[in-house]
């Protein structure tokens, strides 16, 4: 396996790259208003608007389940999905609400292995596992390095191990896991959007070049990448949301990403509600989610999923929502486009 190139590490540490020329279009905002209307959307602005976080136990995952997923083999496979409780991600992304189930202190050594054992003891067997931890699996505060050997031992029998990380956290610890695990190691990373101005406003503290270099590092070592992509982040109109979601999916597949997950941008973290009051944010419609999913699957460049978590509450008044959400659920599993619900059926 190849070692990450030294210039990759330098690129990942950089923050002064202009990605505008990489994109189709101007990368400028239009009728949604000036970005500066919302003020400086930095860590302090975001933290000031947070509601209280949930009470969590550092030795118990805050959720765990077995779900079916259309695997790279093109077959349906079970995945044990663990939502680990750990220290909050150091990046304060504007739209993120995952911090609600995190600790305000570093994760105690031994806590993550205890959580994995706790969940696996109660779940039915599955060939694959997701270790989702509300941010960065390779962050030393979230997952103590002294637990690495035990974690690797606990997941040794799985075919695929999927973790999540910020692109700037992909480095030596990723290499360690990739070199030691017998399983295929997949890393889920938030691309969010390829709109350069809005990506900066999301306080992601990442450029597209950094994302591409992290992806290259993972691929060079033999891993795989799935991208989280937002549908209609703040400061976009409805049509722009679908357009830039499509551009983001194409960008991801073009740089070697194997799987894209489209996430309808939601409120719920305080910051998004504040932006909604200022007229800078409206969640995408169910029709836009359908459009974005159909368009992405039509590319036939890799697996695409839509995030349907809490989707019934997101679209309480959408016409014929149960049938439309059921269609999206089936398409997640089949990776095939089904006929849309007709206007007659919606009425």
C-alpha positions, -999 to +999 in steps of 0.1 A: +000+000+000+012+035-008+021+060+019+003+094+016+024+118-003+040+146+016+025+173-006-010+158+003-004+167+040+006+202+031-024+206+009-047+194+037-033+220+060-038+248+035-068+272+036-060+296+008-071+276-023-096+292-047-118+265-063-140+288-083-124+279-116-131+242-110-168+247-112-194+253-140-210+287-137-197+318-118-199+305-083-217+337-073-249+341-054-279+357-071-314+366-059-311+349-025-293+380-012-258+389-001-241+365+021-230+393+044-266+399+053-264+371+079-233+385+095-201+366+102-211+329+105-181+318+126-179+294+156-190+321+180-222+330+160-231+293+157-224+284+193-244+313+206-276+300+189-274+264+201-301+248+222-290+224+250-274+192+241-289+158+250-277+138+280-255+109+269-235+081+285-199+079+273-200+041+277-232+035+257-238+044+220-267+068+217-283+046+190-275+013+172-294-008+147-290-032+118-301-018+084-300-031+048-279-013+022-273-018-014-236-029-012-208-023-038-214-059-048-248-048-060-265-070-035-285-061-004-264-067+027-270-060+064-250-033+081-246-029+119-248+008+123-235+022+156-239+059+166-210+063+190-210+087+219-178+107+220-162+142+222-177+168+199-161+174+165-137+204+166-153+218+134-184+239+140-203+234+107-232+258+102-258+232+095-246+204+118-268+191+146-247+160+154-232+178+184-264+173+203-254+137+212-217+144+220-196+149+251-182+183+261-150+166+274-125+141+257-138+106+254-126+084+283-101+057+272-118+024+269-153+040+263-154+034+225-146-003+227-171-007+255-198+009+233-190-014+204-192-045+226-225-032+241-241-028+207-228-059+191-239-080+220-275-069+214-276-068+176-281-097+152-250-107+131-242-085+101-213-087+076-206-050+076-204-023+103-206+015+104-189+033+133-205+067+130-194+091+157-209+125+149-178+139+133-143+126+132-133+090+139-096+100+136-099+128+161-078+119+192-103+136+215-132+116+201-116+082+197-085+079+220-056+064+200-048+040+228-081+022+220-072+016+183-059-020+188-090-031+207-113-014+182-095-031+153-099-064+171-136-059+178-143-053+141-119-079+127-146-102+114-165-077+094-162-075+056-165-037+055-159-011+082-173+024+075-162+054+096-167+091+091-142+119+092-135+155+082-111+156+052-085+174+072-084+145+097-074+119+071-038+111+079-016+087+099-044+071+119-063+064+087-032+047+073-029+027+106-064+014+103-061+007+066-029-012+071-041-033+101-077-041+092-085-071+070-118-055+061-124-030+034-122+005+050-146+031+038-145+067+049-176+089+048-168+126+044-190+156+042-185+173+008-217+194+015-216+215-017-192+225-045-206+260-045-174+278-034-190+308-017-216+288+002-191+261+011-170+288+029-201+301+046-209+267+060-178+272+083-166+238+071-130+251+071-123+230+040-117+236+003-125+214-026-088+208-032-085+195+004-115+172-002-100+159-034-066+153-018-081+135+012-101+113-013-069+106-033-051+096-001-078+072+009-080+057-026-042+054-029-041+033+003-068+011-010-099+025+007-132+038-005-150+071+000-187+081+004-197+117+002-224+134+022-240+161+000-265+187+011-297+194-009-304+231-006-280+244+020-286+280+032-285+309+008-299+289-022-332+290-039-351+258-046-339+254-081-303+263-071-305+236-044-312+209-070-287+223-095-258+225-071-266+191-055-262+176-090-229+195-095-217+182-062-226+146-070-208+148-103-177+164-087-176+136-062-178+108-087-153+125-110-127+125-082-132+088-074-159+088-048-178+054-048-210+064-031-229+096-025-255+103+002-279+132-005-291+149+027-320+173+027-308+202+048-328+205+080-333+229+108-328+219+144-295+233+156-304+269+164-283+284+137-305+272+109-336+286+126-319+319+129-310+319+092-346+309+084-359+340+102-336+361+082-349+346+049-316+328+042-328+292+047-358+271+037-356+232+037-359+216+003-392+203-009-400+166-012-402+171-050-367+185-050-354+155-031-371+133-057-355+153-085-321+153-070-322+115-064-335+107-099-308+129-115-280+114-094-290+078-101-293+086-138-256+094-139-249+057-133-215+065-119-218+049-084-241+042-056-264+070-045-286+071-014-310+097+000-311+103+037-346+095+049-341+100+086-371+118+101-383+126+066-420+122+075-416+150+100-397+171+075-426+169+050-457+166+071-480+182+045-465+168+013-492+154-010-492+116-010-460+116+011-462+080+023-462+066-012-435+090-024-412+082+006-418+045+001-406+049-035-374+066-023-369+038+002-372+012-025-349+031-048-323+033-020-323-005-019-325-012-056-305+017-070-330+018-098-354+046-107-390+039-103-418+059-121-427+090-103-461+094-086-482+111-112-501+143-106-534+124-107-522+101-079-509+130-059-543+146-060 
